[in-house]
Amino acid sequence: VDAKSPGVSVRRMKLQGNWLGGTCVVTFEDVQVPKNNIIGKLNEGFKPLMQNFNHERMVIALQAIRQSRLCIQDAVEFARNRKTFGKPLISHQVIRHKIAEMARLTESAFSFAETLAYQLENGVHNEIGGSMALLKVMSSKTFELCAREASQIIGGSSYTREGKGQQVERLYREVRSYAIPGGSEEILMDFAMKASRL
């Protein structure tokens, strides 16, 4: 349907994060769809929409993994340069453990993503919906932890939109934009369990 068709209205939404995302509310009021514009069979659009979720969830998961790596990068750089009690912040065991946990979860999520990407590349599509849902949950939860821990390591600077912590401030604000789209974590966990036929 052309966005300029009679009865179609579009309004931009203000988001918590991902300010450049362009998310909009699209309203259809008595809109006529020309027969030539129908994709697939009439009233059977739900199935292809559902099939697209594997791709959408993979993209969201990979983006979350990348954002987790940015959190790790910024936390390590800050911890190497910041001095506390006369020595670099990174020399404190608790800081190294935080970074190790961030890396462990991020690399595990990436390995899981590579496994599912291989399966997709080799023709496995419908059978991996549950696994794809778990990957998306794993990646968004990992990103949330990494954003939190990077913020803890960087401290007050990660609460400002300028300076050394500005990237982590933005990333922490955007965590929800990875946890909710493509299915909320709770819905996806339940879907994965149903798909496994336990």
HELIX and SHEET records of a PDB file:
HELIX    1   1 LYS A   35  ASN A   37  5                                   3    
HELIX    2   2 PHE A   46  GLN A   51  1                                   6    
HELIX    3   3 PHE A   53  ASN A   81  1                                  29    
HELIX    4   4 LEU A   89  SER A   91  5                                   3    
HELIX    5   5 GLN A   93  GLU A  121  1                                  29    
HELIX    6   6 ASN A  126  ILE A  128  5                                   3    
HELIX    7   7 GLY A  129  ILE A  154  1                                  26    
HELIX    8   8 GLY A  155  TYR A  159  5                                   5    
HELIX    9   9 GLY A  163  GLY A  165  5                                   3    
HELIX   10  10 GLN A  166  GLU A  174  1                                   9    
HELIX   11  11 ARG A  176  ALA A  179  1                                   4    
HELIX   12  12 GLU A  185  ALA A  195  1                                  11    
SHEET    1   A 2 VAL A   8  ARG A  12  0                                        
SHEET    2   A 2 CYS A  24  PHE A  28 -1                                        
SHEET    1   B 2 LYS A  83  THR A  84  0                                        
SHEET    2   B 2 LYS A  87  PRO A  88 -1                                        
END                                                                             
